[in-house]
Amino acid sequence: MSMHEGLLPNNAAHVMRLTCDGASARAIADIVVESFDPAETAAGAFEIEGNAPSWDEAPSWIVEIFFADEPDDEFVRSIIAGVAGEAIARSAVFERVEQRDWVASSLEGLKPVRAGRFLVHGSHSRDLVAPNDIGLEIEAALAFGTGHHGTTLGCLRMLDRILKTRRPRRILDVGTGTGVLALAAARHLHTNVVAGDIDPVAVEAARANARLNRATPWLRPVTARGLEHPLLRNGGPYDLIFANILAKPLRLLAPSICASAARGADIVLSGLLARDVPGVLTAYGAGGFALAARGDIEGWACLLLRRGGAAPHPTYA
């Protein structure tokens, strides 16, 4: 499993690279996301081609941290040492990166990600899309929302699960990011999907990906806070709603999301750590929705909610 955190900063000209085991790579990427302004810094970790996908093998992963401005090398090493040890911190190499190179390099090391029939890939992996796959090509410059993060992958897997039993016709994606989830639904169902995000940069990314994947007849991303846009408010009631954001906004949006759901609708929520799940379930329980399925990937939970009482809690690998 590979992951990237955050949108690569504009005019990124500096990069730190190191090689380590998978567990340390994940810890370093997480601490960087917590410690730096995401508008100025982005962290990524990906498996080296040819290594077995194990968190325990070392060194099998590369960590890259991109900076808009020249970083304080010793400070960066100190936060790495705090989560991964002095030896790994000392191995970090800091370099300048030509602007023309960092955009292309942001995803070129990432393997395609499969979620059932969906294959999320970069332009460098187009030839790996099989005839029966639904390929979702994401621009290399748009490093957030690629499907490599556990939250997006969990939602894609949940969508694949839903599509095995039903075909939703009205679909909403709240906090769409690069539009991967909306794009997957639109490409498979060839039906109208409305999507919104509070960040206009993310919305433009989603529009670009819709054009790239020939999904513009069905996908119309807009800039919106929650459901506060006429296209989103008037497009329901929805048969399927995605909200892959964070726990607090998920709780705050619970009344409007539940009110927008049709009878028999599925709601897929992610962006949640395990400790966040009870509070989110309480918020959506007040709207009549209960847990139907749950999946956990890399510490992130993905929830499938449906109207009704208590439900079994199956998990997926």
C-alpha positions as CSV (number, residue, x, y, z in Angstrom):
1,M,0.0,0.0,0.0
2,S,1.3,3.4,-0.9
3,M,0.2,6.8,0.3
4,H,0.5,10.5,-0.3
5,E,-0.6,13.2,2.1
6,G,-1.5,16.7,1.0
7,L,-1.3,18.8,-2.1
8,L,2.2,19.4,-3.2
9,P,3.1,23.0,-2.4
10,N,3.3,25.5,-5.2
11,N,6.8,26.1,-6.6
12,A,8.2,23.2,-4.5
13,A,11.9,23.4,-4.9
14,H,13.3,21.3,-2.0
15,V,12.8,17.6,-1.2
16,M,14.0,15.3,1.6
17,R,14.3,11.6,0.7
18,L,15.1,8.5,2.8
19,T,14.6,4.8,2.6
20,C,13.3,2.8,5.5
21,D,10.8,0.1,6.6
22,G,7.1,0.5,5.9
23,A,6.1,1.1,9.6
24,S,8.7,3.9,9.9
25,A,7.6,5.4,6.5
26,R,4.0,5.6,7.6
27,A,5.0,7.2,11.0
28,I,7.2,9.8,9.3
29,A,4.6,10.8,6.7
30,D,2.0,11.1,9.5
31,I,4.2,13.3,11.7
32,V,5.1,15.6,8.8
33,V,1.4,16.1,8.1
34,E,0.8,17.1,11.7
35,S,3.9,19.3,12.1
36,F,3.9,21.5,8.9
37,D,1.6,23.8,7.1
38,P,0.0,21.6,4.3
39,A,0.1,24.6,1.9
40,E,3.9,24.6,2.3
41,T,4.9,21.0,2.8
42,A,3.7,17.6,1.6
43,A,4.8,14.1,2.6
44,G,4.6,10.9,0.6
45,A,5.6,7.2,1.2
46,F,5.7,4.5,-1.4
47,E,6.9,0.9,-1.7
48,I,10.0,0.3,-3.8
49,E,9.3,-1.7,-6.9
50,G,10.2,-5.4,-6.5
51,N,9.9,-5.6,-2.7
52,A,7.2,-7.6,-0.9
53,P,4.4,-5.4,0.5
54,S,5.3,-5.9,4.2
55,W,5.5,-3.2,6.9
56,D,8.2,-5.3,8.5
57,E,10.8,-5.6,5.8
58,A,13.6,-3.0,5.8
59,P,14.5,-1.0,3.8
60,S,11.5,-1.4,1.4
61,W,9.9,2.0,1.3
62,I,10.9,5.5,0.2
63,V,9.7,8.7,2.0
64,E,9.7,12.0,0.2
65,I,8.9,15.4,1.8
66,F,8.5,18.3,-0.6
67,F,9.0,21.9,0.7
68,A,8.0,25.2,-0.8
69,D,10.9,26.9,1.0
70,E,14.3,25.6,2.1
71,P,13.8,23.5,5.2
72,D,15.7,23.5,8.5
73,D,17.5,20.2,8.0
74,E,18.2,19.6,11.7
75,F,14.6,20.3,12.7
76,V,13.3,17.9,10.1
77,R,15.7,15.3,11.3
78,S,14.7,15.8,14.9
79,I,11.0,15.1,14.2
80,I,11.9,12.1,12.1
81,A,14.1,10.8,14.9
82,G,11.3,11.1,17.4
83,V,9.1,8.6,15.5
84,A,11.7,6.5,13.6
85,G,15.0,6.7,15.4
86,E,18.3,8.5,15.0
87,A,19.7,6.2,12.4
88,I,16.8,6.7,10.0
89,A,16.9,10.5,10.6
90,R,20.6,10.7,9.8
91,S,20.1,8.9,6.5
92,A,17.8,11.6,5.2
93,V,19.1,13.4,2.1
94,F,18.1,17.0,1.3
95,E,18.2,18.2,-2.2
96,R,17.0,21.0,-4.5
97,V,14.5,19.8,-7.1
98,E,13.9,21.4,-10.5
99,Q,10.3,22.7,-10.7
100,R,9.7,20.8,-13.9
101,D,10.7,17.5,-12.1
102,W,8.7,17.6,-8.8
103,V,5.3,17.6,-10.4
104,A,6.1,14.5,-12.5
105,S,7.9,12.8,-9.6
106,S,5.0,13.1,-7.1
107,L,3.2,10.0,-8.3
108,E,5.7,8.3,-10.7
109,G,6.8,5.8,-8.0
110,L,3.2,4.9,-6.9
111,K,1.8,1.6,-8.0
112,P,-1.7,1.5,-9.4
113,V,-4.3,0.9,-6.6
114,R,-7.0,-1.7,-7.1
115,A,-10.4,-1.7,-5.3
116,G,-12.4,-4.5,-6.9
117,R,-13.1,-3.5,-10.5
118,F,-11.6,0.0,-10.1
119,L,-7.9,0.6,-10.8
120,V,-6.6,4.1,-9.8
121,H,-3.4,4.9,-11.7
122,G,-1.2,7.6,-13.1
123,S,-0.4,8.2,-16.8
124,H,2.7,6.1,-16.4
125,S,0.6,3.0,-15.7
126,R,-2.1,3.2,-18.4
127,D,-0.9,0.0,-20.0
128,L,-1.8,-1.9,-16.8
129,V,-5.5,-1.2,-17.1
130,A,-7.1,-4.5,-18.2
131,P,-10.2,-4.6,-20.6
132,N,-12.6,-5.4,-17.7
133,D,-11.1,-2.8,-15.4
134,I,-12.6,0.7,-14.8
135,G,-9.5,2.7,-15.0
136,L,-9.4,6.0,-13.1
137,E,-6.4,8.1,-14.2
138,I,-5.3,10.8,-11.8
139,E,-3.0,13.7,-12.8
140,A,0.5,13.3,-11.2
141,A,0.5,16.9,-10.1
142,L,-2.6,16.4,-8.0
143,A,-1.1,14.3,-5.3
144,F,-4.0,14.3,-2.8
145,G,-6.9,12.0,-3.2
146,T,-5.1,9.4,-5.4
147,G,-6.6,6.3,-3.8
148,H,-3.4,5.4,-2.1
149,H,-4.6,6.7,1.3
150,G,-6.6,4.3,3.4
151,T,-9.6,6.6,3.5
152,T,-10.0,6.8,-0.2
153,L,-9.2,3.2,-0.8
154,G,-11.7,2.2,1.9
155,C,-14.5,4.2,0.2
156,L,-13.6,2.7,-3.2
157,R,-13.9,-0.8,-1.8
158,M,-17.2,0.0,-0.2
159,L,-18.5,1.4,-3.5
160,D,-17.4,-1.9,-5.2
161,R,-19.3,-3.8,-2.5
162,I,-22.5,-1.7,-3.0
163,L,-22.3,-2.1,-6.8
164,K,-22.5,-5.9,-6.5
165,T,-26.1,-5.6,-5.2
166,R,-27.6,-2.4,-6.5
167,R,-27.2,0.5,-9.0
168,P,-27.7,3.9,-7.3
169,R,-29.0,6.6,-9.7
170,R,-28.5,9.8,-7.7
171,I,-25.1,10.2,-6.1
172,L,-23.6,12.9,-4.0
173,D,-19.9,13.3,-3.0
174,V,-19.3,15.7,-0.2
175,G,-15.6,16.9,0.1
176,T,-14.7,15.4,-3.2
177,G,-11.0,16.3,-3.3
178,T,-9.7,15.2,-6.7
179,G,-13.1,13.5,-7.3
180,V,-11.9,9.9,-7.3
181,L,-15.1,8.6,-5.6
182,A,-17.4,10.6,-7.7
183,L,-15.4,9.7,-10.8
184,A,-15.6,6.0,-10.0
185,A,-19.4,6.1,-9.6
186,A,-19.9,8.2,-12.7
187,R,-17.6,5.9,-14.8
188,H,-19.3,2.7,-13.7
189,L,-23.0,3.8,-13.6
190,H,-23.1,6.5,-16.3
191,T,-25.4,8.5,-14.1
192,N,-25.5,12.0,-12.7
193,V,-23.1,12.5,-9.9
194,V,-22.9,15.9,-8.0
195,A,-19.8,16.7,-6.0
196,G,-18.6,19.6,-3.9
197,D,-15.5,20.7,-2.0
198,I,-14.7,23.7,0.1
199,D,-11.4,24.1,-1.6
200,P,-11.5,25.6,-5.1
201,V,-8.2,24.0,-6.0
202,A,-9.6,20.6,-5.2
203,V,-12.7,21.4,-7.3
204,E,-10.5,22.3,-10.3
205,A,-8.6,19.1,-9.8
206,A,-11.8,17.1,-9.8
207,R,-12.9,18.9,-13.0
208,A,-9.6,18.2,-14.7
209,N,-9.8,14.5,-13.7
210,A,-13.4,14.3,-15.0
211,R,-12.2,15.7,-18.4
212,L,-9.2,13.3,-18.4
213,N,-11.4,10.3,-17.8
214,R,-14.2,11.4,-20.2
215,A,-16.7,11.7,-17.3
216,T,-17.9,15.3,-17.8
217,P,-21.3,14.2,-19.1
218,W,-22.1,12.9,-15.6
219,L,-19.8,14.7,-13.1
220,R,-20.1,18.4,-12.2
221,P,-17.9,19.4,-9.2
222,V,-18.6,22.7,-7.6
223,T,-17.1,24.8,-4.8
224,A,-19.3,24.4,-1.7
225,R,-19.2,24.3,2.1
226,G,-21.0,21.0,3.0
227,L,-24.2,20.9,1.0
228,E,-24.5,24.7,0.7
229,H,-24.8,25.0,-3.0
230,P,-28.0,24.8,-5.1
231,L,-26.7,22.0,-7.2
232,L,-26.1,19.9,-4.2
233,R,-29.2,20.9,-2.3
234,N,-31.5,20.4,-5.2
235,G,-30.0,17.2,-6.6
236,G,-31.5,14.8,-4.0
237,P,-32.9,12.8,-2.5
238,Y,-29.7,10.8,-3.1
239,D,-29.4,7.0,-3.3
240,L,-25.7,7.1,-2.4
241,I,-23.8,9.7,-0.5
242,F,-20.0,9.8,0.1
243,A,-18.4,12.0,2.7
244,N,-14.7,11.4,3.0
245,I,-13.6,14.3,5.2
246,L,-12.9,14.4,9.0
247,A,-14.8,13.4,12.1
248,K,-15.8,16.9,13.2
249,P,-17.3,18.1,9.9
250,L,-18.9,14.7,9.5
251,R,-20.7,15.1,12.8
252,L,-21.7,18.7,11.9
253,L,-23.0,17.7,8.5
254,A,-25.0,14.7,9.8
255,P,-28.4,16.5,9.8
256,S,-28.1,17.8,6.2
257,I,-26.6,14.6,4.9
258,C,-29.3,12.4,6.5
259,A,-32.0,14.8,5.2
260,S,-30.7,14.5,1.7
261,A,-30.7,10.7,1.6
262,A,-33.5,8.8,-0.1
263,R,-35.4,5.9,1.4
264,G,-33.0,2.9,1.2
265,A,-30.0,5.1,0.6
266,D,-26.4,4.2,1.4
267,I,-24.1,6.6,3.2
268,V,-20.4,6.0,3.0
269,L,-18.2,7.9,5.5
270,S,-14.5,8.0,6.0
271,G,-11.7,10.2,7.2
272,L,-12.2,8.6,10.6
273,L,-9.8,7.2,13.2
274,A,-11.1,4.3,15.2
275,R,-11.7,6.6,18.2
276,D,-13.9,8.9,16.1
277,V,-16.4,6.1,15.1
278,P,-18.7,6.1,18.1
279,G,-19.4,9.9,18.0
280,V,-20.0,9.8,14.2
281,L,-22.4,6.8,14.6
282,T,-24.3,8.7,17.3
283,A,-24.7,11.8,15.1
284,Y,-26.0,9.7,12.1
285,G,-28.1,7.5,14.4
286,A,-30.1,10.6,15.3
287,G,-30.9,10.8,11.6
288,G,-32.1,7.2,11.5
289,F,-28.9,5.6,10.1
290,A,-27.1,2.6,11.5
291,L,-23.9,0.8,10.7
292,A,-24.3,-1.8,8.0
293,A,-20.6,-2.5,7.3
294,R,-17.2,-1.2,8.4
295,G,-13.7,-1.5,7.0
296,D,-10.3,-0.5,8.5
297,I,-7.2,0.3,6.5
298,E,-4.0,1.7,7.9
299,G,-5.8,2.9,11.1
300,W,-8.6,4.6,9.1
301,A,-12.2,3.5,9.4
302,C,-14.7,3.5,6.5
303,L,-18.4,3.2,7.5
304,L,-21.4,2.1,5.4
305,L,-24.7,3.4,7.0
306,R,-28.3,2.5,6.2
307,R,-31.6,3.4,7.7
308,G,-32.9,1.0,10.4
309,G,-31.9,-0.7,13.6
310,A,-28.9,-2.6,14.7
311,A,-26.9,-4.2,11.9
312,P,-24.0,-6.7,11.6
313,H,-20.5,-5.2,11.5
314,P,-18.6,-7.1,8.8
315,T,-15.1,-6.0,8.0
316,Y,-12.9,-6.3,4.9
317,A,-9.2,-6.9,4.7
